[in-house]
Amino acid sequence: MNWRKLRIFLVTVLVLCVIPATRYYQIDVPLLRFLGGSHVDPLSLHLSGEFVENNLGTEQDADGSVTVRMIAEQYLFVPHCILVPAGIPVHLRITSADAVHSLVFDGTEYAVKVLPGAISRAELQFPRTGEYKTVCREFCGAGHYAMRSELKVVRRDQFPALRPEERGNCAAQ
Ligand SMILES: [Cu+2]
């Protein structure tokens, strides 16, 4: 093997390693399926499963914590305004209906990468009441810069008592 062939070979190997290393979030969905992880079909989110429209928003859990389910899609987050009680664990479950997004709660350290086909989970807690802007930090297309919504943290006694089948959002306040 001469040096030129060796160089081409090494560059090819390097490129083949760099592509999966930088685009890992696009190849882990089939892996998730293989491992039996949290997989959802982005094309039928609104038809069945936990991300149907009337299941989005804040759910009161039996142990006092809350679960928030959201969808990220070009160019909005659904629901547009999330309502959670202060000082209580918030289990976030979010998926994407189209591109890769990144949900960031401004003024906090929380950032969640959102992929189509997978459920991203995060454990959040907001000790103080207030309003947080939630923005997308992953360039997802022409309307990316307008992809913003809101999270409202209210006092525990101001948070509405939700029945098991009921989901809360800012409108329920
Ligand atoms: Cu975006």
Residues whose N, C-alpha, C, O or C-beta is under 5 A from the ligand:
A	BS01	CU	C136 E138 F139 C140 H144 M147
